[in-house]
Amino acid sequence: MPHDGEDPFRDLFTGIEDVAGTSDESDLFHGVQHALNQVTAVHREAPSRSQNELRRYEADLQRVTEERNSLKLLLGQREEEIKDLRAELAKAYRDQTDLSEQLQQKIEMIGKLREEFDMIKAESLQWKEGMDRFAVEKETARAKLSSAETQLQ
C-alpha cells in the first residue's frame, strides 16, 4: 500500500521493466496483468480514502458550524446582558441624581428650619426677658402694695 504523498504507480513500472527484459511473452503478460491488478486496487482505494477524508472534513465542518452557532448564541446572550446592565446603570444614575436632588432639598429645608428655630429661640428669649421683667415689676408692685397696706393699718 502506498503512503499519502507517494506515487501509487511507482512500483508498477519497475515490475514491467523487469519482465520486459525477458523474452518470454507470457511472463510479460503476467507482469502487465499484475500491474493492472495493482492499478485497479489503487483505483478502488483512492475513492475510499477520498470519501473518508470528505467525511472527516464534513464532520469538522459540522463541529465548527455548531461551535460558531453556539458562540453566536452566547454572543447574543452577552449582548442582551450588557444591554440590561446598561439600562440598570442608567436607572441607578437617574436614581442617584434624584437622591442627590432630594438630599439638597432636605439640606435647604434643614437650613430654613434652623433659621426658623433660631428666630423662635430669639423670640422665646425676648418673652422670657419680658416675663422676668414683669415678675420683677409684679414683686415690686406687691411690695409697694404690702407697704401701703401696712401704712393703712
C-alpha positions, 0 to 999 in steps of 0.5 A: 500500500502506498503512503499519502504523498507517494506515487501509487504507480511507482512500483508498477513500472519497475515490475514491467521493466523487469519482465520486459527484459525477458523474452518470454511473452507470457511472463510479460503478460503476467507482469502487465496483468499484475500491474493492472491488478495493482492499478485497479486496487489503487483505483478502488482505494483512492475513492475510499480514502477520498470519501473518508477524508470528505467525511472527516472534513464534513464532520469538522465542518459540522463541529465548527458550524455548531461551535460558531452557532453556539458562540453566536448564541452566547454572543447574543446572550452577552449582548442582551446582558450588557444591554440590561446592565446598561439600562440598570446603570442608567436607572441607578444614575437617574436614581442617584441624581434624584437622591442627590436632588432630594438630599439638597432639598432636605439640606435647604429645608434643614437650613430654613428650619434652623433659621426658623428655630433660631428666630423662635429661640430669639423670640422665646428669649425676648418673652422670657426677658419680658416675663422676668421683667414683669415678675420683677415689676409684679414683686415690686408692685406687691411690695409697694402694695404690702407697704401701703397696706401696712401704712393703712393699718 
